[in-house]
């Protein structure tokens, strides 16, 4: 049988030898990145100073400098083997896009010269009419502009100079993730810096930082190729759970299999060459599940690096005869994969705004920003849920390894007690707090706070973890920018509102600290319903969350409605991130992408059910029937009944399962046809959610039952016990 041949080949795989560089990581780190070291080496001093000044002060780069930068960048790229260049951008597909051009132009003498001008560096006009745009552009309106993002360094990937860029339409609307992300980061920079200057007038900028944790599965390439559902959808649409999966909890943080470790080392080296600060690697909870996490970076650069990793990891995996699965839930019954976004804010003076300090002033600042984040998440909890929701992440959220599809904030016991007491306190009241050292806190002065004496809450989608917030609900295949756009923009709006209220109090004659504390107390009171330190998996929490007025919608297409709520539209406008037209267009894309992903899965499942599973089940059923007839011809009636009863029972069960599968496939196809006639993308997505997905669940249930009944040698697809354990 083909399946057994494939399985044997897969289990015979050996770890490919990896050539470990003689150099230490610091010697090859950033080898293929046009970072400041390379800029200093390849650019004239005047050009270098102008470029660095523009990056550091978030200012436009003068056009006259662009030619000089392009010349130096081209020389560096060619010195490192590059033959082409491309504007590398993030369309609304959760992936990246690039169009390669060679460094050549006619020389007028029948030959070519290598050329790369400032004009080509700064801006290009790709024909990008086929990218998702939500109706902003017609197919015949192909013009769009890509423009250089100077804050993210260029890099060389596969002999091509990649220049990170934004992508916008001819009329100026964003058609990508980077444009609104940069807008959101600029907005939170201005708003947070305004508030931070209450505490330190020297603050000029506030930076948003991101540390993502990329979870993924590895599957042997031969087994992957034998599963059409994995190849076409990224997840198994059928498959009964293995007798052994993760129940022994022996994979988590266990010894890394040697073949996987060879892959990880290879990946880490490639990451470091591209300036991705990969630091942590380990086994995750589920078998064949792993994680890679980098050092924190500025959010825009961190997001670029995550998208680059998502391309790189697939390429490196194939060298080791693996395929990487970035789907949030590739296997039923075991943990799915997330991409926890650890997010923080820090000033250009070196202060982390979510880290408690050692003085009353820094701790009042800490409390100010913590409470404003609470208020922002409370006000926009539905939007934040929409920012991480997708057809793929919907399978993961709410399961035992992922936070529920309800946004709440975990603060921990000490910080929770502090805020509760602050809310009830008078201006000069002393507060006694339990903690590592039995702290005493004078509200009017706020001395040292210690917040690292509380446990993490893995059931919380948005948890405070000492000096940052961990947005755990982000999916493993997602573009981090989606969550970071919504979060940074929401916090920017809240900080702007906070500052206006504090300034109004000061204008009425109140002192600064009293004004801050009164507004803080008000926000604590208003945001109480978002604060939850308990078990996010419990049914009681779902009921409690509904009573608190938090968004509890579970239908993915309806969750996207939060982007178009009045509060969201006003917030994005105020933060300067999205116009209403851009929001409407993006939601059209979200609904369309949801429909298409479910449509593809339904088609694949229907094909596998009708053309693979049912024929095999029917053939096995025929074997059993033939066996029954042979038994009847050899034995007397009484003995026949005893011998054949088990086979007859199995035959009947197989018939029942096949009947249901056929009926549900027909129902699923009919549901698709009805949905496809709908013109409204939202209504179409809802129809797929309500009428197609339930059929897929029923079909899977009955196929998985057949898998346990049909002869193992005949079953056409590799099973979980083969897919989930690397040898």
C-alpha positions in Angstrom: 0.0 0.0 0.0 1.1 3.5 -0.8 0.4 4.7 2.8 2.8 2.1 4.3 5.5 2.9 1.7 5.3 6.6 2.5 5.3 5.9 6.3 8.3 3.6 6.1 10.1 6.3 4.0 9.3 8.9 6.6 10.5 6.9 9.5 13.7 6.1 7.8 14.6 9.8 7.6 17.9 10.8 9.1 18.8 14.2 10.4 20.7 16.1 7.7 24.1 17.2 8.8 24.3 20.9 9.5 27.5 22.8 8.9 28.0 24.7 12.1 29.8 28.0 11.5 33.3 28.3 12.9 32.5 31.8 13.9 30.6 32.7 17.0 27.1 34.2 16.4 28.3 37.8 17.0 30.7 37.4 14.0 28.0 36.6 11.5 25.0 38.2 13.1 23.3 40.6 10.7 25.6 39.5 7.8 22.8 40.0 5.3 21.3 43.1 6.8 22.0 46.7 5.8 22.2 47.8 9.4 24.0 50.8 10.8 27.4 49.1 10.7 27.0 48.4 6.9 25.5 51.9 6.4 28.6 53.5 8.0 30.9 51.3 5.9 29.1 51.8 2.5 27.7 55.3 2.8 29.4 58.7 2.7 29.5 60.2 6.2 27.1 63.0 5.3 24.6 60.5 3.9 25.0 58.2 6.8 24.3 61.1 9.3 21.3 62.2 7.3 19.8 58.7 7.2 20.4 58.0 10.9 19.0 61.3 11.8 15.8 60.7 9.8 15.4 57.2 11.4 16.0 58.3 14.9 13.8 61.4 14.7 11.1 59.8 12.6 11.6 62.4 9.9 11.3 62.1 6.1 14.5 61.4 4.2 15.4 64.2 1.8 15.1 63.0 -1.8 18.6 64.3 -2.6 20.1 61.8 -0.1 18.2 58.8 -1.6 20.5 58.5 -4.6 23.6 58.3 -2.3 21.9 55.7 -0.1 20.8 53.7 -3.2 24.4 53.6 -4.5 25.8 52.4 -1.2 23.1 49.9 -0.7 23.5 48.5 -4.2 27.3 48.2 -3.7 26.8 46.3 -0.5 24.1 44.0 -2.0 26.3 43.1 -5.0 29.3 42.5 -2.7 27.1 39.9 -1.0 26.0 38.2 -4.1 22.7 39.9 -4.8 21.5 40.1 -8.4 18.0 41.5 -7.9 16.2 43.9 -5.7 12.6 44.0 -4.6 10.1 46.2 -2.6 9.0 43.8 0.1 5.6 44.5 1.5 2.7 43.0 3.5 -0.6 42.8 1.5 -3.8 41.8 3.2 -3.1 38.1 3.0 -1.2 37.6 6.3 1.9 37.0 4.1 4.4 39.0 2.2 4.8 40.1 -1.5 7.8 40.8 -3.7 8.5 41.5 -7.4 12.2 41.1 -8.4 14.0 43.4 -10.7 17.6 42.9 -11.9 20.3 45.6 -11.2 20.6 46.2 -15.0 19.8 49.0 -17.5 20.8 49.4 -21.2 24.2 51.0 -21.6 23.4 52.3 -25.1 26.1 50.1 -26.7 24.2 46.9 -26.9 25.1 45.8 -23.3 23.9 46.6 -19.8 25.2 48.4 -16.7 24.3 47.7 -13.1 22.1 50.5 -11.9 20.0 51.3 -8.8 18.8 54.8 -8.3 17.3 56.7 -5.4 14.0 56.8 -7.3 13.9 53.0 -7.5 14.8 52.7 -3.8 12.3 55.2 -2.5 9.2 54.4 -4.6 7.9 51.9 -7.1 4.6 51.2 -8.8 3.8 47.5 -8.8 0.9 46.1 -10.8 -0.9 44.8 -7.8 -4.6 44.6 -8.8 -5.0 41.0 -7.7 -4.2 41.6 -4.0 -7.2 41.8 -1.6 -8.4 45.3 -1.4 -12.0 45.2 -0.3 -13.4 47.2 -3.2 -11.1 50.2 -2.8 -9.8 49.5 -6.4 -11.2 47.9 -9.4 -9.3 45.1 -11.2 -8.7 47.5 -14.1 -7.2 50.1 -11.7 -3.9 48.3 -11.2 -1.8 51.3 -10.0 -0.5 51.2 -6.5 2.6 52.6 -4.8 5.2 50.9 -2.6 7.3 53.3 -0.6 10.5 52.6 1.4 10.2 52.3 5.2 13.5 53.7 6.3 12.9 52.5 9.9 13.3 48.8 8.9 16.7 47.9 7.4 17.0 46.3 4.0 18.2 42.7 3.9 19.3 40.1 1.4 17.2 36.9 1.0 18.1 34.3 -1.6 20.4 36.7 -3.6 17.8 39.4 -3.7 18.0 42.8 -2.0 14.7 43.2 -0.1 13.6 46.7 0.8 10.8 46.9 3.4 8.0 49.1 2.1 4.5 50.2 2.6 1.8 49.6 -0.1 -0.9 52.1 -0.8 -3.5 52.7 -3.5 -3.3 55.4 -6.2 -5.7 57.5 -4.1 -3.8 57.0 -0.9 -5.6 54.3 1.0 -3.5 51.6 2.7 -3.6 48.2 1.0 -1.2 46.6 3.5 -0.5 46.0 7.2 2.6 48.1 7.5 1.1 51.5 6.7 -1.6 51.4 9.4 0.9 49.8 11.8 3.3 52.8 11.3 0.4 55.2 11.8 -0.6 53.5 15.0 3.0 53.5 16.3 3.3 57.2 15.5 0.0 57.9 17.3 1.0 56.0 20.5 4.4 57.6 20.4 2.9 61.1 20.4 0.1 60.3 22.9 2.3 58.4 25.4 5.1 60.9 25.2 2.7 63.7 26.1 1.7 61.8 29.2 5.2 60.6 30.0 6.3 64.3 30.1 4.2 64.8 33.2 6.9 62.7 34.9 10.0 63.6 32.8 10.0 66.7 30.6 13.0 65.3 28.7 11.0 62.5 27.0 10.8 63.1 23.3 9.5 59.8 22.0 7.9 56.6 23.3 8.5 53.4 21.4 6.3 50.3 21.2 8.1 47.0 21.7 7.1 43.6 20.7 8.4 40.1 21.6 6.5 37.4 19.7 6.6 33.7 20.5 6.2 31.7 17.4 4.7 28.2 17.9 4.7 25.7 15.1 4.4 22.0 14.3 6.8 19.9 12.3 5.6 17.0 10.1 7.7 14.6 8.0 7.6 15.8 4.4 6.6 12.4 3.0 3.7 12.1 5.5 2.7 15.7 4.7 2.6 14.9 1.0 0.3 12.0 1.6 -2.3 14.2 3.3 -4.1 16.3 0.8 -5.9 18.2 3.6 -2.5 19.3 5.1 -1.2 20.3 1.7 -4.2 22.3 0.7 -5.5 23.7 4.0 -2.7 23.5 6.5 -4.7 21.3 8.9 -6.1 17.8 9.1 -9.8 17.9 8.3 -10.1 14.3 9.6 -8.2 12.0 11.9 -9.0 10.2 15.1 -6.7 11.1 18.0 -3.7 8.9 18.7 -3.9 6.6 21.7 -0.9 8.5 23.0 -0.8 12.2 22.4 0.0 14.9 25.0 -1.7 13.4 28.0 1.5 12.4 29.7 2.8 15.9 29.4 6.2 14.5 28.6 6.9 16.5 25.4 6.7 20.0 27.0 10.3 21.3 27.6 11.5 17.8 27.0 14.7 16.8 25.3 14.6 18.1 21.7 14.8 15.2 19.1 18.1 15.2 17.4 16.6 15.6 14.0 14.6 18.6 15.2 17.6 20.1 17.0 19.5 20.0 13.7 16.7 21.9 12.0 16.5 24.4 14.9 20.2 25.1 14.7 20.1 25.6 11.0 17.1 27.9 11.4 18.8 29.9 14.2 21.9 30.5 12.2 19.8 31.7 9.2 17.8 33.9 11.5 20.9 35.5 13.0 22.4 36.2 9.5 19.2 38.1 8.7 19.3 40.0 12.0 16.4 38.1 13.6 17.5 37.9 17.3 16.3 34.3 17.8 17.1 33.4 21.4 14.7 30.7 22.8 13.8 27.3 21.5 12.0 24.5 23.1 9.4 21.6 22.8 5.9 22.8 23.2 3.0 20.9 24.9 1.7 18.9 21.9 3.9 16.2 20.2 5.7 17.6 17.2 5.0 21.1 18.5 7.8 23.6 19.1 8.5 27.3 19.8 11.0 29.9 18.7 11.1 33.3 20.5 13.4 36.3 19.9 14.7 39.2 22.0 12.3 42.1 22.1 12.5 44.7 19.3 10.7 47.8 18.2 7.3 46.7 17.1 7.6 47.5 13.4 11.0 45.8 13.0 9.8 42.8 15.2 6.8 42.4 12.9 9.0 42.4 9.8 11.2 39.8 11.4 8.3 37.6 12.3 7.0 37.6 8.7 10.5 37.0 7.4 10.8 34.1 9.8 7.5 32.6 8.6 9.0 32.4 5.1 12.5 31.3 6.3 11.2 28.5 8.6 9.4 26.8 5.7 12.5 26.9 3.5 14.9 25.6 6.2 12.4 22.8 7.2 12.5 21.4 3.7 16.3 21.0 3.9 15.6 18.6 6.8 12.7 16.7 5.1 10.2 18.5 7.3 7.1 20.6 6.6 6.2 23.4 9.0 2.6 23.8 10.0 1.7 27.3 11.1 -2.0 26.7 11.2 -3.5 27.5 14.6 -5.1 24.0 15.0 -3.5 21.5 12.6 -4.6 18.5 14.8 -7.8 18.0 16.7 -7.6 16.9 20.3 -4.2 18.4 21.1 -2.9 21.9 21.7 -3.0 24.4 18.9 -0.4 27.1 18.1 -0.4 30.7 19.0 2.0 33.6 18.6 1.9 35.3 22.0 2.6 39.0 21.5 4.5 40.4 24.4 4.0 44.2 24.2 5.4 47.1 26.1 6.1 50.8 25.8 9.4 52.6 26.6 10.7 56.1 26.4 13.8 57.4 24.6 15.2 58.1 28.0 15.4 54.4 28.7 12.3 53.9 31.0 9.9 51.0 30.5 6.5 52.4 31.2 5.0 49.1 32.4 7.8 48.4 34.8 7.5 49.6 38.4 10.5 51.8 39.6 12.2 52.7 42.8 10.8 56.2 43.3 7.3 57.5 43.9 7.4 59.4 40.6 8.3 56.4 38.5 5.7 54.3 40.2 3.0 56.8 39.7 4.0 56.8 36.1 3.8 53.0 36.0 0.3 53.0 37.5 -0.8 55.8 35.1 0.1 53.7 32.1 -1.2 50.4 33.4 -4.6 51.9 34.2 -4.8 53.6 30.8 -4.1 50.3 29.1 -6.9 48.7 31.1 -9.3 51.5 30.1 -8.3 51.1 26.4 -8.7 47.3 26.4 -12.0 47.6 28.3 -13.5 50.1 25.8 -12.3 48.2 22.8 -12.4 44.6 24.0 -14.6 43.6 21.0 -12.2 45.2 18.6 -9.2 43.5 20.1 -10.9 40.2 19.7 -11.7 41.0 16.1 -8.0 41.9 15.5 -6.9 38.3 16.3 -9.9 36.4 14.9 -9.7 34.4 11.7 -11.1 31.2 10.2 -8.0 29.4 11.4 -7.7 30.9 14.9 -11.4 30.2 15.6 -10.4 26.5 16.0 -7.9 27.3 18.7 -9.5 29.9 20.9 -11.4 28.5 23.9 -9.7 25.2 23.8 -7.7 23.9 26.8 -4.4 25.5 25.6 -5.6 28.8 24.4 -7.5 31.8 26.0 -11.2 32.0 25.4 -12.8 34.3 22.7 -13.5 36.8 25.4 -11.0 39.6 26.1 -10.1 40.2 29.7 -7.0 41.4 31.6 -5.1 39.5 34.2 -3.1 41.7 36.6 -2.0 39.4 39.5 -2.8 39.6 43.2 -0.5 42.5 44.2 -1.3 44.9 41.4 -5.0 44.0 41.7 -5.0 44.8 45.4 -3.1 48.0 44.8 -5.6 49.3 42.2 -8.6 48.2 44.4 -7.1 50.2 47.3 -6.3 53.2 45.1 -9.8 53.3 43.9 -11.2 53.6 47.4 -8.4 55.7 48.9 -8.3 59.3 49.9 -5.5 61.5 48.7 -3.2 61.1 51.7 -4.2 57.7 53.0 -1.7 55.0 53.7 -2.2 51.6 52.1 -0.8 48.4 53.5 -0.1 45.8 50.8 0.9 42.2 51.1 3.8 41.2 49.0 7.3 39.8 49.2 8.2 42.2 52.0 4.8 43.4 53.3 5.0 46.7 51.4 3.6 49.9 52.6 2.4 52.4 50.0 1.7 56.0 50.6 -0.7 56.9 47.8 0.4 60.5 47.8 4.0 59.5 47.3 3.9 55.9 45.9 7.2 54.3 46.9 8.7 51.1 45.5 6.3 48.5 44.1 7.1 44.8 43.5 5.0 43.0 41.0 7.0 39.9 40.2 5.6 37.9 43.1 2.5 36.7 41.2 1.8 33.8 39.0 1.0 34.0 35.3 -2.5 33.1 34.1 -2.3 31.0 31.0 -6.1 31.2 30.5 -6.0 35.0 30.1 -5.9 36.5 26.6 -4.3 39.7 27.8 -2.1 39.2 30.9 0.3 41.6 32.7 3.6 39.7 33.3 5.8 42.0 35.3 6.9 44.7 32.8 4.8 44.0 29.8 1.4 42.7 28.6 1.2 39.4 26.9 -1.5 39.3 24.2 -1.9 35.5 24.2 -4.8 35.3 21.8 -2.9 36.1 18.6 -2.8 33.1 16.2 0.4 31.4 15.0 -0.3 32.1 11.3 -1.4 35.7 11.8 0.4 38.9 10.9 1.2 40.4 14.3 0.4 43.8 12.8 -3.3 43.2 13.0 -3.3 42.9 16.8 -0.6 45.6 17.2 -2.5 48.1 15.1 -5.7 47.8 17.2 -3.9 47.7 20.5 -1.5 50.7 19.9 -4.3 52.8 18.3 -6.7 52.1 21.2 -4.1 52.9 23.8 -3.1 56.1 21.9 -6.8 57.3 21.9 -7.1 56.5 25.6 -3.9 58.4 26.5 -5.1 61.4 24.5 -8.3 61.4 26.4 -6.5 61.0 29.7 -4.2 63.9 29.0 -7.1 66.2 28.0 -8.9 65.4 31.3 -5.8 65.9 33.5 -5.0 69.2 31.7 -8.5 70.4 32.3 -8.1 69.7 36.0 -4.8 71.5 36.1 -6.4 74.5 34.3 -9.0 74.6 37.1 -6.3 74.9 39.7 -5.7 71.4 40.8 -2.1 70.2 41.3 -0.6 67.7 38.9 -0.4 64.7 41.2 -3.9 65.1 42.6 -5.2 65.5 39.0 -3.4 62.3 37.9 -4.6 60.3 40.9 -8.2 61.3 40.5 -8.3 60.4 36.9 -6.6 57.1 37.6 -9.2 56.3 40.3 -11.9 57.1 37.8 -10.4 54.8 35.1 -10.0 52.0 37.7 -13.7 52.2 38.5 -14.8 52.4 34.8 -12.6 49.5 33.7 -13.4 47.0 36.5 -15.3 44.6 34.3 -12.3 43.9 32.1 -10.2 42.8 35.0 -10.4 39.0 35.7 -7.7 36.9 37.4 -9.6 33.7 37.5 -10.0 30.6 35.2 -10.8 31.8 31.7 -11.7 28.3 30.6 -14.6 27.9 33.0 -18.3 28.1 31.9 -18.9 30.3 34.9 -16.6 32.9 33.5 -18.4 33.0 30.2 -21.6 33.7 32.1 -19.9 36.3 34.3 -18.4 38.0 31.2 -21.8 38.3 29.6 -23.2 39.9 32.8 -20.2 42.3 32.8 -21.1 43.5 29.3 -18.0 42.1 27.7 -18.2 41.0 24.1 -19.0 37.2 24.0 -19.7 36.7 20.3 -18.4 33.4 19.0 -19.3 33.7 15.3 -16.1 34.8 13.5 -17.9 36.8 10.7 -19.9 38.6 13.3 -16.9 39.3 15.5 -15.4 41.3 12.6 -18.3 43.7 13.0 -16.4 45.3 15.8 -14.2 47.1 13.3 -17.1 49.1 12.0 -18.7 50.0 15.4 -19.1 53.7 16.1 -16.4 53.5 18.9 -13.9 51.8 16.6 -14.4 54.1 13.6 -14.0 57.2 15.9 -11.0 55.8 17.6 -9.1 54.9 14.4 -9.9 58.3 13.0 -8.8 60.1 16.1 -5.5 58.1 16.1 -5.0 58.8 12.4 -4.8 55.1 11.6 -7.7 54.2 9.3 -10.4 56.2 7.5 -13.9 54.7 7.5 -13.4 53.7 3.8 -10.3 51.8 4.7 -12.1 50.0 7.6 -15.0 49.0 5.4 -12.6 47.7 2.8 -10.6 45.7 5.3 -13.7 44.1 6.7 -14.8 43.1 3.2 -11.4 41.4 2.9 -11.8 39.7 6.2 -15.2 38.3 5.3 -14.0 37.3 1.9 -10.9 35.5 3.3 -13.1 33.7 5.9 -15.4 32.5 3.2 -12.7 31.3 0.9 -10.8 29.4 3.6 -14.0 27.6 4.7 -14.9 27.0 1.0 -11.5 25.4 0.3 -11.7 23.2 3.4 -15.2 22.1 2.5 -14.2 21.2 -1.1 -11.2 19.2 0.2 -13.2 17.4 2.8 -15.9 16.6 0.4 -13.4 15.1 -2.1 -11.6 13.1 0.6 -14.9 11.8 2.0 -16.4 10.7 -1.3 -13.4 9.7 -3.3 -11.0 8.3 -0.6 -12.8 7.3 2.6 -16.1 6.0 1.4 -14.6 3.7 -1.4 -12.1 2.2 1.1 -14.8 1.8 3.8 -17.1 0.2 1.2 -14.3 -2.1 0.0 -13.6 -3.2 3.6 -17.4 -3.7 4.1 -17.5 -6.0 1.1 -14.6 -8.0 2.5 -16.6 -8.5 5.7 -19.7 -9.4 3.8 -17.8 -11.9 1.8 -16.4 -13.4 5.0 -20.0 -13.7 6.4 -21.2 -15.6 3.3 -18.2 -17.9 3.5 -18.9 -18.6 7.2 -22.5 -19.4 6.4 -21.4 -21.9 3.8 -19.1 -23.7 6.2 -20.9 -23.8 9.5 -24.4 -24.6 10.8 -26.9 -21.8 11.5 -26.3 -21.7 15.3 -22.5 -21.4 14.9 -22.8 -19.0 12.1 -24.8 -16.6 14.2 -22.2 -16.6 16.9 -19.2 -16.2 14.5 -20.7 -13.6 12.1 -22.6 -11.4 14.6 -19.6 -9.2 15.2 -18.9 -8.8 11.5 -22.6 -8.1 10.8 -22.6 -5.4 13.5 -19.5 -3.8 12.0 -21.0 -3.9 8.5 -24.2 -2.2 9.8 -22.2 0.5 11.6 -20.1 1.1 8.5 -23.3 1.5 6.4 -24.7 4.0 9.0 -21.5 6.1 8.9 -21.3 6.1 5.1 -25.0 7.1 4.9 -24.5 10.1 7.2 -21.3 11.1 5.4 -23.0 11.1 2.0 -26.0 13.0 3.4 -23.8 15.6 5.1 -21.6 16.1 2.1 -24.7 16.7 -0.1 -26.0 19.1 2.6 -22.6 20.9 2.7 -22.4 21.3 -1.1 -26.0 22.6 -1.1 -25.1 25.1 1.7 -22.1 26.3 -0.3 -24.2 26.8 -3.4 -26.8 28.8 -1.6 -24.1 30.9 0.2 -22.2 31.5 -3.1 -25.2 33.2 -4.6 -25.1 35.9 -1.9 -23.6 39.2 -3.0 -23.0 40.7 0.4 -19.6 39.4 1.7 -20.7 39.6 5.3 -23.9 37.6 4.7 -22.0 35.0 2.7 -19.4 34.5 5.4 -22.2 34.1 8.0 -23.9 31.6 5.7 -20.7 29.6 5.5 -20.2 29.8 9.3 -23.8 28.7 10.0 -24.5 26.2 7.3 -21.2 24.8 6.0 -19.0 24.5 9.1 -21.5 22.4 11.1 -21.7 19.9 8.2 -17.9 19.6 8.2 -17.9 18.8 11.9 -20.4 16.0 11.4 -18.6 14.6 8.4 -15.4 14.5 10.4 -17.0 12.7 13.3 -18.2 9.9 11.2 -15.0 9.6 9.2 -13.0 9.4 12.4 -15.3 6.6 13.6 -14.7 4.7 10.3 -10.9 5.1 10.8 -11.2 3.0 13.9 -13.2 0.3 12.1 -11.6 -0.1 8.7 -8.6 -2.4 8.2 -5.5 -0.3 9.0 -3.7 -1.5 6.0 -6.5 -0.2 3.7 -6.9 3.2 5.3 -5.8 5.7 2.6 -4.3 8.5 4.8 -1.4 8.6 7.4 -2.9 8.6 10.9 -2.2 10.8 13.8 0.0 8.2 15.5 2.2 8.4 12.4 2.0 12.2 11.9 2.7 13.2 15.4 5.8 11.4 16.4 9.2 12.3 14.8 11.7 9.4 14.5 
